[in-house]
Amino acid sequence: MKTSYEIRSAYRGEWQDAMALAWKTFLRFEADVYSEEGVQNFRNFITDSTLYRMFVMGSYQLFVAVDHNRENRDKIVGMISLRGLTHISLLFVDEAYHRQGIGSALIRHLADYLMTEAGADRVTVNASPYGVGFYHKVGFTDLGPEEVKDGIIYTPMEFVL
């Protein structure tokens, strides 16, 4: 499938669709290796009204990849969010759009944003077990071994911009 997509800042009305994409993709690729506590904590995080308010106020950046194919007009097919100034909080791509460069394009967009808007020289992420290989492929390096906190499994990683 040939995809024509745009990466841009999310509009306020796209929050729910972006979080629904995160949840659907998490359930498909991550939930099976998480404890019940981890699954519930992830769900609580993406449905937290405080997080949404931070997004509305501009202190939680959310960028989306939007499909511009005729049949999928304005469908969110990928998303990446930034907590603080330099930490990737969420990165998800719709399963039907995997391996089409959308995740890499989201990382590049975020890196450009961080360098030009925040003057940052690095970005961190707590990579999920499913995402570790992807992050290595796009240039992230491990900062330590895999950890588990509140049922959430992750490997701390960093990318020098």
HELIX and SHEET records of a PDB file:
HELIX    1   1 ARG A   12  GLU A   14  5                                   3    
HELIX    2   2 TRP A   15  PHE A   29  1                                  15    
HELIX    3   3 ALA A   31  VAL A   33  5                                   3    
HELIX    4   4 GLU A   36  ILE A   46  1                                  11    
HELIX    5   5 SER A   49  MET A   57  1                                   9    
HELIX    6   6 ARG A   70  ASN A   72  5                                   3    
HELIX    7   7 GLU A   95  TYR A   97  5                                   3    
HELIX    8   8 ILE A  102  TYR A  113  1                                  12    
HELIX    9   9 LEU A  114  ALA A  118  3                                   5    
HELIX   10  10 VAL A  132  LYS A  137  1                                   6    
SHEET    1   A 7 TYR A   5  SER A   9  0                                        
SHEET    2   A 7 GLN A  61  ASP A  67 -1                                        
SHEET    3   A 7 LYS A  75  ARG A  83 -1                                        
SHEET    4   A 7 HIS A  87  VAL A  93 -1                                        
SHEET    5   A 7 ARG A 122  ALA A 127  1                                        
SHEET    6   A 7 ILE A 152  VAL A 160 -1                                        
SHEET    7   A 7 THR A 141  ASP A 142 -1                                        
SHEET    1   B 7 TYR A   5  SER A   9  0                                        
SHEET    2   B 7 GLN A  61  ASP A  67 -1                                        
SHEET    3   B 7 LYS A  75  ARG A  83 -1                                        
SHEET    4   B 7 HIS A  87  VAL A  93 -1                                        
SHEET    5   B 7 ARG A 122  ALA A 127  1                                        
SHEET    6   B 7 ILE A 152  VAL A 160 -1                                        
SHEET    7   B 7 GLU A 147  LYS A 149 -1                                        
END                                                                             
